[in-house]
Amino acid sequence: MGALALSTRRGAWPTLHGMWFHREDGFSADRHGDGREPAGRTGAPFSRFDPWLGLLDIPAPEATRRIIEREQALQRRGRPPFSVVVVAVGQPIVDPGPALRLLRVFRRRSRIGDEVGWIAPDRLAFVLPLTPERGAHRFGEMLCGHPALEHDAFTFEVLTP
């Protein structure tokens, strides 16, 4: 079963993992006229696109380890080397902004086979197939030094098998 569980429960909006917000929790008729504009409990509008959704779509540490093990198995069978760039993203639970900006840059600059996943609660692993160590260093420098990330201080390390 996927991460989004939908139901036909009347009067509620679906959210992740089968939890529900009732309409009175998410809409406020007195602050926004007809009640169709979303608002939180305080009445402040909230985004229809939850910033956490971008982080929840990333594979968990167990899945990331399986991706790395798959690449190691391919390398043992004769495929050229791969590299893993591990980037410290701070505390995404407290502030998801830097991690989301990093992912946006990665998705714009990545190749088809490149993958990303959590390796620790505060670290993202970028798996770069067919990339030697020198290329992975360039990738890390490009990613962490991108102009869109000038206000974020990311550090990275390159791991090779």
DOKETI-932411 format. One record per residue: x, y, z of N, C-alpha, C in turn; residue number from 1. Coordinates in steps of 0.001 Angstrom, whole numbers, plus 500000, padded with zeros to 6 digits. Example, Ala and Ser with C-alpha at 12.3 -4.5 7.8 and 13.67 -1.06 7.14 Angstrom:
MARGU  n.east  n.north    n.up  ca.east  ca.north   ca.up  c.east  c.north    c.up    n
MARGU  513190   494310  507800   512300    495500  507800  513200   496700  507800    1
MARGU  512850   497750  507080   513670    498940  507140  512900   500030  507870    2
//
This chain:
MARGU  n.east  n.north    n.up  ca.east  ca.north   ca.up  c.east  c.north    c.up    n
MARGU  500837   498828  500000   500000    500000  500000  500879   501231  500000    1
MARGU  500510   502206  499196   501300    503417  499088  501203   504269  500332    2
MARGU  501884   505402  500302   501914    506286  501457  500605   507047  501627    3
MARGU  499833   507199  500554   498598    507950  500634  497429   506992  500713    4
MARGU  496720   507014  501799   495564    506145  501982  494303   506982  501850    5
MARGU  493456   506665  500880   492240    507417  500650  491046   506650  501188    6
MARGU  490023   507367  501545   488810    506747  502046  487635   507589  501600    7
MARGU  486442   507040  501755   485244    507778  501384  484556   508359  502611    8
MARGU  485266   508472  503716   484687    509024  504928  484133   510414  504637    9
MARGU  482884   510607  504944   482210    511840  504589  482651   512995  505490   10
MARGU  482890   514147  504866   483202    515342  505630  484652   515483  506021   11
MARGU  485544   514708  505429   486947    514798  505813  487817   514785  504564   12
MARGU  489025   515298  504715   489980    515352  503615  491088   514343  503879   13
MARGU  491510   513583  502866   492558    512584  503087  493921   513232  503276   14
MARGU  494708   512636  504133   496095    513037  504306  496945   511778  504360   15
MARGU  498230   511930  504604   499135    510798  504600  498825   509815  505715   16
MARGU  499062   508551  505440   498958    507464  506402  497563   507294  506983   17
MARGU  496535   507695  506241   495176    507449  506666  494668   508359  507767   18
MARGU  495429   509390  508154   494947    510324  509165  494041   511330  508469   19
MARGU  493184   511962  509216   492198    512852  508610  492166   514194  509305   20
MARGU  491960   515220  508510   491618    516532  509024  490178   516777  508618   21
MARGU  489349   517147  509559   487964    517422  509234  487844   518805  508625   22
MARGU  486807   519005  507889   486646    520268  507186  486686   521467  508131   23
MARGU  486119   521337  509297   486132    522480  510207  487540   522775  510704   24
MARGU  488440   521806  510654   489825    522036  511041  490599   522738  509936   25
MARGU  490218   522503  508699   491004    523020  507577  490385   524197  506873   26
MARGU  489136   524539  507159   488491    525639  506473  487823   526551  507486   27
MARGU  487859   527817  507210   487284    528780  508139  486393   529736  507361   28
MARGU  485082   529609  507537   484146    530449  506803  484178   531894  507291   29
MARGU  484433   532112  508581   484372    533465  509105  485559   534322  508665   30
MARGU  486725   533724  508410   487891    534523  508024  488080   534607  506517   31
MARGU  487500   533677  505779   487753    533632  504342  486453   533612  503541   32
MARGU  485458   534297  503997   484235    534438  503227  483424   533167  503149   33
MARGU  483470   532505  502002   482612    531342  501772  483202   530047  502325   34
MARGU  484369   530062  502915   484933    528856  503518  485649   527951  502542   35
MARGU  485873   528396  501337   486545    527535  500364  488051   527732  500333   36
MARGU  488530   528772  500941   489965    529016  500982  490553   528323  502193   37
MARGU  491603   527536  502025   492128    526792  503167  492716   527702  504233   38
MARGU  492549   527274  505474   493126    527997  506602  493430   527003  507704   39
MARGU  494418   527312  508517   494744    526455  509649  493871   526809  510842   40
MARGU  494152   526183  511967   493355    526465  513174  493451   527929  513588   41
MARGU  494562   528586  513301   494713    529983  513667  494061   530907  512658   42
MARGU  493607   530389  511554   492980    531204  510530  493938   531651  509450   43
MARGU  495242   531413  509617   496214    531799  508602  496154   530806  507447   44
MARGU  496132   531285  506211   496078    530363  505079  497299   529445  505073   45
MARGU  497098   528193  504679   498227    527283  504518  498262   526801  503085   46
MARGU  499407   526376  502657   499619    525958  501276  498927   524637  500999   47
MARGU  498346   524525  499842   497750    523252  499432  498840   522200  499223   48
MARGU  500051   522638  498952   501163    521725  498735  502026   521718  499984   49
MARGU  501886   520696  500765   502608    520569  502021  504095   520437  501739   50
MARGU  504967   521253  502365   506397    521146  502088  506984   519800  502482   51
MARGU  506334   519102  503404   506856    517810  503821  506709   516765  502742   52
MARGU  505768   516946  501800   505557    515922  500775  506814   515691  499950   53
MARGU  507588   516738  499696   508824    516571  498952  509845   515735  499700   54
MARGU  509824   515779  501027   510768    515005  501819  510257   513596  502089   55
MARGU  508944   513427  502124   508381    512100  502383  508528   511168  501191   56
MARGU  508688   511739  499991   508835    510918  498788  510225   510306  498667   57
MARGU  511158   510744  499465   512535    510261  499379  512642   508916  500098   58
MARGU  513344   507955  499505   513468    506646  500162  514079   506732  501559   59
MARGU  513591   505872  502434   514074    505777  503811  515483   505181  503825   60
MARGU  516176   505238  504971   517549    504709  505028  517666   503251  504590   61
MARGU  516702   502403  504936   516783    500989  504528  516733   500862  503012   62
MARGU  515838   501627  502377   515732    501586  500916  516980   502161  500266   63
MARGU  517555   503201  500863   518786    503786  500324  519931   502787  500408   64
MARGU  520007   502047  501512   521055    501024  501630  520878   499938  500569   65
MARGU  519626   499588  500263   519386    498596  499201  519820   499128  497839   66
MARGU  519616   500423  497590   520073    501035  496335  521591   500936  496235   67
MARGU  522278   501247  497334   523746    501187  497347  524213   499741  497174   68
MARGU  523557   498798  497835   523925    497384  497680  523708   496913  496248   69
MARGU  522652   497391  495599   522412    497040  494195  523547   497547  493312   70
MARGU  523987   498782  493559   525100    499331  492780  526394   498563  493043   71
MARGU  526610   498143  494295   527799    497338  494596  527758   496004  493862   72
MARGU  526582   495389  493811   526447    494119  493091  526713   494306  491604   73
MARGU  526227   495392  491026   526487    495664  489606  527967   495904  489357   74
MARGU  528628   496574  490297   530061    496810  490136  530844   495501  490214   75
MARGU  530440   494597  491109   531116    493293  491196  530973   492500  489901   76
MARGU  529888   492751  489170   529667    492044  487907  530308   492735  486717   77
MARGU  531105   493779  486968   531867    494391  485892  531428   495782  485494   78
MARGU  530429   496332  486099   530012    497683  485775  531042   498670  486319   79
MARGU  531253   499792  485629   532205    500791  486130  531803   501307  487517   80
MARGU  532730   501936  488226   532478    502330  489613  531352   503349  489752   81
MARGU  530829   503405  490969   529821    504396  491319  530315   505133  492555   82
MARGU  529650   506230  492865   530001    507011  494048  528735   507425  494769   83
MARGU  528909   507711  496051   527808    508206  496870  528273   509522  497489   84
MARGU  527486   510566  497265   527755    511865  497871  526763   512027  499021   85
MARGU  527282   512159  500237   526442    512312  501428  526498   513778  501846   86
MARGU  525317   514404  501920   525221    515828  502242  524486   515992  503567   87
MARGU  525093   516742  504476   524447    517075  505749  523474   518221  505500   88
MARGU  522194   517989  505802   521149    518979  505497  520607   519675  506736   89
MARGU  521259   519543  507852   520786    520192  509073  519696   519376  509745   90
MARGU  518654   520037  510180   517543    519374  510857  516273   519552  510032   91
MARGU  516001   518655  509096   514825    518827  508238  513505   518736  508991   92
MARGU  513504   518134  510180   512263    518069  510952  511905   519463  511477   93
MARGU  512908   520236  511845   512684    521584  512356  512476   522572  511207   94
MARGU  513337   522494  510197   513264    523412  509058  513499   522622  507769   95
MARGU  512424   522262  507048   512594    521478  505827  513075   522290  504624   96
MARGU  513119   523615  504743   513474    524473  503613  514806   524155  502948   97
MARGU  515911   524099  503697   517196    523815  503045  517217   522473  502305   98
MARGU  516654   521438  502905   516633    520137  502246  515789   520177  500980   99
MARGU  514679   520880  501011   513833    520984  499818  514525   521760  498710  100
MARGU  515244   522837  499075   515990    523595  498065  517094   522736  497447  101
MARGU  517778   521963  498277   518825    521074  497774  518241   520048  496810  102
MARGU  517106   519478  497161   516462    518498  496281  516015   519128  494972  103
MARGU  515539   520358  495028   515114    521037  493800  516300   521210  492857  104
MARGU  517442   521626  493400   518647    521779  492573  519075   520417  492033  105
MARGU  519058   519388  492887   519455    518048  492445  518571   517570  491305  106
MARGU  517269   517738  491428   516357    517233  490399  516523   517964  489080  107
MARGU  516948   519215  489134   517186    519962  487893  518503   519570  487235  108
MARGU  519475   519144  488029   520818    518904  487504  521200   517428  487417  109
MARGU  520325   516529  487825   520698    515115  487889  520553   514431  486531  110
MARGU  521217   513291  486438   521091    512443  485261  519973   511433  485514  111
MARGU  519622   510679  484499   518507    509742  484614  518753   508695  485696  112
MARGU  519937   508143  485809   520196    507070  486762  520540   507507  488171  113
MARGU  520743   508805  488388   521096    509296  489724  519906   509136  490667  114
MARGU  520199   508740  491907   519144    508537  492898  519504   509242  494194  115
MARGU  518476   509553  494965   518665    510216  496257  517849   509468  497300  116
MARGU  518368   509455  498534   517650    508817  499630  518234   509264  500959  117
MARGU  517444   509087  502010   517937    509384  503354  518916   508304  503774  118
MARGU  520028   508700  504375   520980    507741  504918  521038   507879  506436  119
MARGU  520583   509010  506942   520473    509306  508371  519411   510400  508503  120
MARGU  518936   510660  509723   517894    511686  509867  518291   513075  509384  121
MARGU  519594   513348  509331   520039    514669  508902  520947   514625  507673  122
MARGU  520943   513502  506961   521842    513358  505812  521125   512720  504628  123
MARGU  521368   513308  503455   520870    512749  502208  522029   512116  501451  124
MARGU  521771   510969  500847   522787    510291  500038  522377   510377  498579  125
MARGU  523269   510870  497756   523060    510935  496313  523895   509835  495684  126
MARGU  523235   508840  495119   523913    507698  494505  524120   508029  493034  127
MARGU  525391   508030  492621   525757    508420  491259  526362   507229  490529  128
MARGU  525562   506477  489766   526119    505346  489028  527087   505832  487946  129
MARGU  528030   504995  487631   529008    505264  486572  529763   506572  486800  130
MARGU  530045   506884  488064   530736    508125  488396  531935   507821  489277  131
MARGU  533149   508138  488815   534327    507941  489667  534374   509004  490765  132
MARGU  535309   508855  491678   535408    509734  492839  535601   511191  492441  133
MARGU  536440   511439  491454   536696    512814  491018  535415   513483  490501  134
MARGU  534613   512742  489745   533344    513280  489254  532348   513522  490376  135
MARGU  532390   512664  491389   531489    512846  492528  531861   514094  493318  136
MARGU  533162   514387  493437   533583    515616  494111  533086   516842  493349  137
MARGU  533199   516800  492029   532691    517918  491225  531188   518074  491401  138
MARGU  530470   516939  491436   529030    516976  491627  528694   517602  492989  139
MARGU  529382   517179  494048   529144    517728  495379  529420   519221  495443  140
MARGU  530495   519654  494805   530816    521079  494784  529776   521868  494002  141
MARGU  529324   521300  492881   528300    521961  492074  526993   522046  492849  142
MARGU  526633   520949  493510   525358    520894  494227  525363   521837  495428  143
MARGU  526371   521754  496266   526412    522567  497490  526782   524020  497225  144
MARGU  527423   524282  496095   527815    525649  495768  526883   526325  494786  145
MARGU  525738   525741  494506   524788    526306  493550  524280   527658  494051  146
MARGU  524106   528632  493155   523647    529960  493586  522302   529951  494316  147
MARGU  521431   529007  494000   520133    528938  494686  520279   528533  496149  148
MARGU  521458   528016  496509   521698    527555  497880  522713   528423  498611  149
MARGU  522872   529676  498161   523919    530529  498726  523711   530850  500202  150
MARGU  522472   530762  500699   522226    531077  502108  522242   529837  502992  151
MARGU  522414   528668  502381   522458    527416  503133  523896   526919  503183  152
MARGU  524314   526421  504320   525677    525914  504488  525630   524392  504515  153
MARGU  525864   523777  503371   525880    522320  503278  527315   521830  503255  154
MARGU  527546   520715  503895   528824    520026  503789  528558   518667  503183  155
MARGU  529553   518165  502464   529376    516848  501821  530632   516033  501946  156
MARGU  530457   514743  501783   531590    513825  501705  531275   512815  500608  157
MARGU  532323   512331  499978   532181    511369  498894  532605   509998  499394  158
MARGU  531767   509024  499162   532058    507641  499521  532138   506816  498244  159
MARGU  533178   506016  498159   533321    505097  497028  533563   503697  497581  160
MARGU  533131   502694  496830   533313    501310  497327  534762   500877  497327  161
//
